[in-house]
Every structure is written in structure tokens, then in C-alpha cells.
């Protein structure tokens, strides 16, 4: 699942950094997640701490939760899997762009 993404990762993250994305709703959770991913794009750590950040993970679809957080719920999560979180953010950004919500 991650191997094909590795080749496209730099291009996708560059695109995200160039776009001025805005949410059409008051919910800024995905925008905050995009900023977090871009801020940590040079990291090689497997897990990234989200403790002390304003990152809300409630937007993560159920099918992604176990991969991203290692848990079935997003309550009291202190770190995320960097690779799966990036992939989840990119996938949800694609969906939001297609639906016109971003």
C-alpha cells in the first residue's frame, strides 16, 4: 500500500504546499492536518506526536483509524503513524477537492 505512494509523495506534498486550500465549512480539521503533514514532511520518524497540538482526528474515516492511530477510536491519541497519516490526509484531501468542500 505504501510502496507506490513513495514515488509520488514529494510531488503531492509540493502541490499541497503551493495550494491555498480553504474549507467551505467551519471545520478546519483537515486543513490543520495538512499543515501538520507539511510541517513534518522532512521527518523520518515512524510515529509523530500530536500531543500539545490542535490536531483533531475525528475526521479520519473508520477504515483508516487503526492504521493511523493503532486504535479503533481517535479518543486520547497522542501519536500517529507518519506514513499512514500522510496517506490518509492526501486521500481525504482528494475527496474533499472532488466534492468541492475544499
Residue pairs with C-beta under 8 A, 6 or more apart in sequence:
1 87
2 83
2 84
2 87
5 83
5 87
9 86
12 90
13 37
13 38
13 41
13 86
16 34
16 37
16 38
16 90
16 93
17 38
21 31
21 34
21 93
21 102
22 31
22 102
23 30
23 31
23 96
23 101
23 102
24 100
24 101
24 102
25 101
27 59
29 55
29 56
29 57
29 58
29 59
30 59
30 89
30 92
30 93
30 96
30 102
31 102
32 54
32 55
32 56
33 55
33 59
33 85
33 89
34 89
34 93
36 48
36 50
36 53
36 55
37 85
37 86
37 89
40 48
40 82
43 82
45 82
46 81
46 82
46 83
47 79
47 80
47 81
47 82
48 79
48 80
48 82
48 85
49 78
49 79
50 57
50 77
50 78
50 79
50 80
51 78
51 79
57 65
57 68
57 69
57 74
57 77
57 80
58 74
59 92
60 68
60 69
60 74
60 88
60 92
61 88
61 92
64 84
64 88
64 91
65 71
65 72
65 73
65 74
66 72
67 81
67 84
67 88
68 80
68 81
68 84
68 85
68 88
69 77
69 80
69 81
70 81
71 77
93 102
96 102
